[in-house]
Amino acid sequence: MEIIKFKTNVVDEEALSKVAPHLDKEERISKWSLDTESADKVLSVSGTGLDPQVVESAVEEAGYKAEIIRVMGISGGDL
């Protein structure tokens, strides 16, 4: 399992509600969370065989931006 972190411009719950359906439909994403309180509005995505471009595209489909900041390979499931 991998965790990929993205800097986003998703600033509040309303924006998050627009992005959520796009992330939820991606089969390779097993879990995701978005910290709207952090300066970089960090989106953390975990799954197997994740493609960062797919995640970026999913966020962009909702009208927002995501830029990869870190990739980690892990054996656990927590974000």
VMD Tcl script that builds the backbone (N, CA, C; Angstrom):
set m [mol new atoms 237]
animate dup $m
set s [atomselect $m all]
$s set {name element resname resid chain x y z} {
  {N N MET 1 A 0.846 -1.178 0.000}
  {CA C MET 1 A 0.000 0.000 0.000}
  {C C MET 1 A 0.889 1.238 0.000}
  {N N GLU 2 A 0.431 2.250 -0.654}
  {CA C GLU 2 A 1.161 3.514 -0.747}
  {C C GLU 2 A 0.308 4.637 -0.173}
  {N N ILE 3 A 0.989 5.678 0.257}
  {CA C ILE 3 A 0.307 6.927 0.612}
  {C C ILE 3 A 0.917 8.022 -0.247}
  {N N ILE 4 A 0.066 8.791 -0.887}
  {CA C ILE 4 A 0.518 9.938 -1.667}
  {C C ILE 4 A -0.135 11.168 -1.062}
  {N N LYS 5 A 0.670 12.210 -0.877}
  {CA C LYS 5 A 0.156 13.467 -0.313}
  {C C LYS 5 A 0.216 14.549 -1.383}
  {N N PHE 6 A -0.831 15.369 -1.405}
  {CA C PHE 6 A -0.963 16.432 -2.391}
  {C C PHE 6 A -1.264 17.754 -1.702}
  {N N LYS 7 A -0.696 18.814 -2.229}
  {CA C LYS 7 A -1.079 20.173 -1.850}
  {C C LYS 7 A -2.287 20.517 -2.713}
  {N N THR 8 A -3.350 21.059 -2.095}
  {CA C THR 8 A -4.562 21.385 -2.855}
  {C C THR 8 A -5.028 22.811 -2.557}
  {N N ASN 9 A -6.050 23.213 -3.274}
  {CA C ASN 9 A -6.709 24.490 -2.989}
  {C C ASN 9 A -8.158 24.256 -2.548}
  {N N VAL 10 A -8.391 23.116 -1.911}
  {CA C VAL 10 A -9.706 22.769 -1.367}
  {C C VAL 10 A -9.778 23.363 0.037}
  {N N VAL 11 A -10.510 24.463 0.195}
  {CA C VAL 11 A -10.391 25.276 1.411}
  {C C VAL 11 A -11.439 25.029 2.492}
  {N N ASP 12 A -12.573 24.398 2.135}
  {CA C ASP 12 A -13.627 24.257 3.139}
  {C C ASP 12 A -14.494 23.034 2.853}
  {N N GLU 13 A -15.488 22.817 3.705}
  {CA C GLU 13 A -16.362 21.650 3.581}
  {C C GLU 13 A -17.164 21.659 2.278}
  {N N GLU 14 A -17.563 22.832 1.820}
  {CA C GLU 14 A -18.311 22.914 0.562}
  {C C GLU 14 A -17.456 22.422 -0.604}
  {N N ALA 15 A -16.212 22.880 -0.652}
  {CA C ALA 15 A -15.294 22.438 -1.701}
  {C C ALA 15 A -15.023 20.940 -1.570}
  {N N LEU 16 A -14.840 20.492 -0.343}
  {CA C LEU 16 A -14.583 19.075 -0.090}
  {C C LEU 16 A -15.741 18.216 -0.587}
  {N N SER 17 A -16.959 18.687 -0.409}
  {CA C SER 17 A -18.127 17.923 -0.855}
  {C C SER 17 A -18.182 17.799 -2.379}
  {N N LYS 18 A -17.544 18.715 -3.084}
  {CA C LYS 18 A -17.480 18.643 -4.546}
  {C C LYS 18 A -16.398 17.675 -5.009}
  {N N VAL 19 A -15.312 17.597 -4.250}
  {CA C VAL 19 A -14.186 16.733 -4.608}
  {C C VAL 19 A -14.461 15.271 -4.237}
  {N N ALA 20 A -15.138 15.052 -3.122}
  {CA C ALA 20 A -15.339 13.706 -2.570}
  {C C ALA 20 A -15.877 12.681 -3.577}
  {N N PRO 21 A -16.921 12.977 -4.337}
  {CA C PRO 21 A -17.435 11.960 -5.265}
  {C C PRO 21 A -16.413 11.531 -6.315}
  {N N HIS 22 A -15.555 12.439 -6.716}
  {CA C HIS 22 A -14.542 12.127 -7.727}
  {C C HIS 22 A -13.471 11.202 -7.154}
  {N N LEU 23 A -13.096 11.413 -5.898}
  {CA C LEU 23 A -12.116 10.537 -5.255}
  {C C LEU 23 A -12.740 9.189 -4.909}
  {N N ASP 24 A -13.978 9.203 -4.469}
  {CA C ASP 24 A -14.655 7.967 -4.066}
  {C C ASP 24 A -14.838 6.990 -5.217}
  {N N LYS 25 A -14.933 7.481 -6.443}
  {CA C LYS 25 A -15.173 6.583 -7.580}
  {C C LYS 25 A -13.895 5.914 -8.095}
  {N N GLU 26 A -12.728 6.371 -7.646}
  {CA C GLU 26 A -11.468 5.783 -8.109}
  {C C GLU 26 A -11.210 4.463 -7.380}
  {N N GLU 27 A -11.183 3.360 -8.115}
  {CA C GLU 27 A -11.081 2.024 -7.537}
  {C C GLU 27 A -9.779 1.767 -6.789}
  {N N ARG 28 A -8.692 2.366 -7.202}
  {CA C ARG 28 A -7.394 2.099 -6.560}
  {C C ARG 28 A -7.200 2.880 -5.267}
  {N N ILE 29 A -8.082 3.812 -4.990}
  {CA C ILE 29 A -8.016 4.568 -3.735}
  {C C ILE 29 A -8.798 3.791 -2.682}
  {N N SER 30 A -8.087 3.344 -1.634}
  {CA C SER 30 A -8.778 2.617 -0.570}
  {C C SER 30 A -9.225 3.548 0.547}
  {N N LYS 31 A -8.503 4.651 0.722}
  {CA C LYS 31 A -8.828 5.598 1.789}
  {C C LYS 31 A -8.231 6.954 1.427}
  {N N TRP 32 A -8.929 8.012 1.807}
  {CA C TRP 32 A -8.380 9.354 1.591}
  {C C TRP 32 A -8.883 10.286 2.688}
  {N N SER 33 A -8.106 11.351 2.915}
  {CA C SER 33 A -8.511 12.387 3.867}
  {C C SER 33 A -7.944 13.714 3.389}
  {N N LEU 34 A -8.618 14.789 3.757}
  {CA C LEU 34 A -8.164 16.115 3.361}
  {C C LEU 34 A -8.177 17.022 4.584}
  {N N ASP 35 A -7.027 17.622 4.865}
  {CA C ASP 35 A -6.877 18.515 6.014}
  {C C ASP 35 A -7.049 19.955 5.548}
  {N N THR 36 A -8.259 20.481 5.668}
  {CA C THR 36 A -8.525 21.851 5.225}
  {C C THR 36 A -7.983 22.882 6.204}
  {N N GLU 37 A -7.511 22.442 7.373}
  {CA C GLU 37 A -6.945 23.358 8.368}
  {C C GLU 37 A -5.459 23.629 8.120}
  {N N SER 38 A -4.770 22.735 7.416}
  {CA C SER 38 A -3.340 22.926 7.163}
  {C C SER 38 A -3.128 24.001 6.101}
  {N N ALA 39 A -1.962 24.619 6.120}
  {CA C ALA 39 A -1.647 25.692 5.170}
  {C C ALA 39 A -1.720 25.206 3.723}
  {N N ASP 40 A -1.286 23.958 3.486}
  {CA C ASP 40 A -1.266 23.413 2.128}
  {C C ASP 40 A -2.529 22.639 1.764}
  {N N LYS 41 A -3.519 22.608 2.675}
  {CA C LYS 41 A -4.772 21.875 2.420}
  {C C LYS 41 A -4.448 20.471 1.917}
  {N N VAL 42 A -3.713 19.710 2.726}
  {CA C VAL 42 A -3.107 18.447 2.310}
  {C C VAL 42 A -4.144 17.334 2.142}
  {N N LEU 43 A -4.125 16.752 0.949}
  {CA C LEU 43 A -4.917 15.576 0.623}
  {C C LEU 43 A -4.005 14.365 0.743}
  {N N SER 44 A -4.370 13.400 1.587}
  {CA C SER 44 A -3.621 12.152 1.746}
  {C C SER 44 A -4.459 11.033 1.150}
  {N N VAL 45 A -3.842 10.264 0.249}
  {CA C VAL 45 A -4.547 9.191 -0.444}
  {C C VAL 45 A -3.764 7.904 -0.254}
  {N N SER 46 A -4.451 6.819 0.123}
  {CA C SER 46 A -3.774 5.528 0.235}
  {C C SER 46 A -4.447 4.521 -0.679}
  {N N GLY 47 A -3.650 3.558 -1.124}
  {CA C GLY 47 A -4.155 2.516 -1.994}
  {C C GLY 47 A -3.002 1.721 -2.572}
  {N N THR 48 A -3.314 0.829 -3.482}
  {CA C THR 48 A -2.308 -0.001 -4.124}
  {C C THR 48 A -2.272 0.339 -5.609}
  {N N GLY 49 A -1.066 0.554 -6.130}
  {CA C GLY 49 A -0.921 0.883 -7.541}
  {C C GLY 49 A -1.483 2.243 -7.895}
  {N N LEU 50 A -1.375 3.177 -6.965}
  {CA C LEU 50 A -1.920 4.523 -7.198}
  {C C LEU 50 A -1.149 5.256 -8.291}
  {N N ASP 51 A -1.866 5.979 -9.106}
  {CA C ASP 51 A -1.277 6.843 -10.122}
  {C C ASP 51 A -1.560 8.286 -9.703}
  {N N PRO 52 A -0.519 9.052 -9.342}
  {CA C PRO 52 A -0.740 10.431 -8.904}
  {C C PRO 52 A -1.526 11.266 -9.908}
  {N N GLN 53 A -1.325 11.016 -11.188}
  {CA C GLN 53 A -2.041 11.796 -12.204}
  {C C GLN 53 A -3.539 11.528 -12.170}
  {N N VAL 54 A -3.929 10.311 -11.814}
  {CA C VAL 54 A -5.349 9.979 -11.706}
  {C C VAL 54 A -5.975 10.763 -10.555}
  {N N VAL 55 A -5.255 10.846 -9.433}
  {CA C VAL 55 A -5.753 11.601 -8.282}
  {C C VAL 55 A -5.843 13.085 -8.634}
  {N N GLU 56 A -4.791 13.615 -9.257}
  {CA C GLU 56 A -4.799 15.021 -9.661}
  {C C GLU 56 A -5.967 15.301 -10.601}
  {N N SER 57 A -6.201 14.413 -11.547}
  {CA C SER 57 A -7.306 14.589 -12.500}
  {C C SER 57 A -8.659 14.546 -11.804}
  {N N ALA 58 A -8.808 13.657 -10.824}
  {CA C ALA 58 A -10.072 13.558 -10.085}
  {C C ALA 58 A -10.374 14.865 -9.360}
  {N N VAL 59 A -9.358 15.456 -8.744}
  {CA C VAL 59 A -9.538 16.730 -8.046}
  {C C VAL 59 A -9.847 17.837 -9.058}
  {N N GLU 60 A -9.147 17.826 -10.187}
  {CA C GLU 60 A -9.363 18.844 -11.214}
  {C C GLU 60 A -10.753 18.745 -11.835}
  {N N GLU 61 A -11.305 17.524 -11.945}
  {CA C GLU 61 A -12.664 17.353 -12.470}
  {C C GLU 61 A -13.684 18.093 -11.611}
  {N N ALA 62 A -13.368 18.238 -10.323}
  {CA C ALA 62 A -14.262 18.949 -9.403}
  {C C ALA 62 A -14.015 20.451 -9.427}
  {N N GLY 63 A -13.004 20.893 -10.194}
  {CA C GLY 63 A -12.729 22.320 -10.313}
  {C C GLY 63 A -11.641 22.837 -9.390}
  {N N TYR 64 A -10.836 21.925 -8.838}
  {CA C TYR 64 A -9.771 22.309 -7.907}
  {C C TYR 64 A -8.437 21.773 -8.400}
  {N N LYS 65 A -7.371 22.143 -7.709}
  {CA C LYS 65 A -6.026 21.728 -8.108}
  {C C LYS 65 A -5.400 20.863 -7.023}
  {N N ALA 66 A -4.561 19.911 -7.459}
  {CA C ALA 66 A -3.791 19.066 -6.548}
  {C C ALA 66 A -2.391 18.909 -7.126}
  {N N GLU 67 A -1.390 19.091 -6.274}
  {CA C GLU 67 A 0.010 18.977 -6.685}
  {C C GLU 67 A 0.706 18.023 -5.721}
  {N N ILE 68 A 1.314 16.975 -6.265}
  {CA C ILE 68 A 1.947 15.956 -5.427}
  {C C ILE 68 A 3.079 16.570 -4.598}
  {N N ILE 69 A 3.127 16.191 -3.319}
  {CA C ILE 69 A 4.213 16.665 -2.461}
  {C C ILE 69 A 5.011 15.522 -1.842}
  {N N ARG 70 A 4.424 14.306 -1.746}
  {CA C ARG 70 A 5.169 13.198 -1.149}
  {C C ARG 70 A 4.512 11.865 -1.487}
  {N N VAL 71 A 5.361 10.824 -1.676}
  {CA C VAL 71 A 4.895 9.457 -1.879}
  {C C VAL 71 A 5.594 8.585 -0.855}
  {N N MET 72 A 4.834 7.706 -0.186}
  {CA C MET 72 A 5.423 6.786 0.784}
  {C C MET 72 A 4.868 5.392 0.547}
  {N N GLY 73 A 5.743 4.387 0.572}
  {CA C GLY 73 A 5.293 3.002 0.554}
  {C C GLY 73 A 5.170 2.537 1.991}
  {N N ILE 74 A 4.056 1.919 2.331}
  {CA C ILE 74 A 3.846 1.488 3.711}
  {C C ILE 74 A 3.215 0.108 3.737}
  {N N SER 75 A 3.201 -0.481 4.911}
  {CA C SER 75 A 2.543 -1.770 5.055}
  {C C SER 75 A 1.231 -1.655 5.818}
  {N N GLY 76 A 0.998 -0.526 6.468}
  {CA C GLY 76 A -0.235 -0.333 7.234}
  {C C GLY 76 A -1.274 0.408 6.432}
  {N N GLY 77 A -2.421 0.687 7.047}
  {CA C GLY 77 A -3.505 1.331 6.332}
  {C C GLY 77 A -3.845 2.723 6.811}
  {N N ASP 78 A -3.130 3.237 7.819}
  {CA C ASP 78 A -3.462 4.559 8.342}
  {C C ASP 78 A -2.865 5.656 7.483}
  {N N LEU 79 A -3.580 6.775 7.414}
  {CA C LEU 79 A -3.085 7.928 6.658}
  {C C LEU 79 A -2.352 8.871 7.564}
}
mol reanalyze $m
mol bondsrecalc $m
mol representation Tube
mol addrep $m
